[in-house]
Amino acid sequence: MAGGAAIASGGTARYTQLLDPNKKWYNNRRIIILNAWLVLCLVTSSYNGFDGSMMNGLQTMDTWQGYFNHPRGGQLGLLNAIQNIGSIGALPFAPYLADGIGRRYSIIIGAVIVLAATAIQTASHNIRQFIGARFLIGFGVTIAQTASPMLVTELAYPPHRASMTSLYNSLWYSGAIVAAWSTFGTSYMKTSSWSWRIPSLLQAIPSVFQIALLWFGPESPRWLIAHGKEEKALKTLAYYHADGNEADPLVQYEFEEIKTAIELDRTVAANVGWKSLIMTPGNRRRLRIIVAIAWFSQWSGNGLVSYYLNIVLDGIGITSTVIKLLINGILQIWNLGWAMFASFAVERLGRRPLFLASCVGMTIFFTLQTACSATYAVHQTAAAGHATIAFIFLFYAAYDLAFTPLLVSYTVEILPYSLRAKGLTVLNFTVSCALVFNQYVNPIALDAITWRYYIVYCCWLLFETVYCYLFIIETKGLSLEETAALFDGTGDRLVNASANAAHTPYSLSDEKSDHASDKVA
């Protein structure tokens, strides 16, 4: 950890000193434009949020239930799980697309697949078409969501990086809100299949905007440098981070830091393959954290409400479709508020405190939710049912402190550039496996043992709390390259090279002159 200490004391101070305190981002038109481009990438997360909330809503609709012959048990589990099975199917291709053709084009390809799939889903006439369309949605979403957070974190203005990347997963709830309230509105179409087709159609909106606009957006400077396009990378950093001034100290620091980090990665592992994820102690430490938080994000009890709120509410005596949809809609707004609060607080409070507060809060509130559900099941007490709803909301507030904003942002920031796409693929694969397991098992377990199934999650949450206490490492105040070096103990070399660059501005014309001199000699 000696490298990490060097970074904490030198890298962060150096980085902060390069920012002009008199220049505010909200007075800088180019930073505002940059953030608008990043928001277009952030909405990728809304795909999955829309899906979970939409499926919750559709399950409460008599029109959808009747049209597909009231799916239950294993068939209902397949309907929910098939999108994540599609996600797993795309995982072998997603990192190679993101690293090969670029982050931006990968997002566009994913959006095209999602757009085509939602058209099929909306036009479905039988359960097989609906399932097939959801498989394709998962396939396209995975391609887009592998590239999107990397583009956000690699392109963001440095002081905004932590918050912008944390907002990525937080905007999961923006899609959930649209789905929840659209299904609430269309639920009044009592006899028309458009009551479920309209929400399906709305799922395509983010992909339409991404396909239409991202062609004109910037590419990741880190991807450009890794592919020998240093001149374009420098211009991109300068244009968005320093009003076009390529000699700006912040731009020079970023540019040289990225070059040094990528070269260091190549020196350490000339052939960066999947095996690299387990070849060094630093990478094994990363992998251990990534797999754990990915599994925890879906196996903390949240999967019960995310996809089976209908069954959970039936268990406490709430059977009205309108009330269920209303609870779903309000819950998504509540979640978005807490997730956005945590996203903007992440750099102030730190990653480790948020993870620990989240785990402790979830353990307390899920245990109380279990107790109230049991009380209602035994005594049919209305107050116990109402208390269960209150603890569901409090549980999600705790969940949203860390596992919504930090799941993706913490993953991408602890990975070096060369492993970022592959590490994010491991994250998505683990999440998909956890979701598939949950979506198959949860409806069967809830049917069989009702509230008693909650006890499993109570025990698991205790384990999560201990694990996060032991293994989560604080990365507050560090750049991407400095955070990656924290795990590998290579901070001194990285900071020294970047600091020297800030004093000696890099010019591509100088580099060309050097090459010309070499040829003359």
PyMOL commands that set and color helices and strands:
alter all, ss='L'
color gray80, all
select helices_A, chain A and resi 2-17+25-27+29-59+62-67+73-90+94-100+103-122+127-155+158-170+172-186+194-202+205-216+221-226+230-241+249-268+274-278+281-298+302-314+321-349+351-379+382-402+406-414+417-471+480-488+491-503+508-520
alter helices_A, ss='H'
color red, helices_A
deselect
rebuild
show_as cartoon
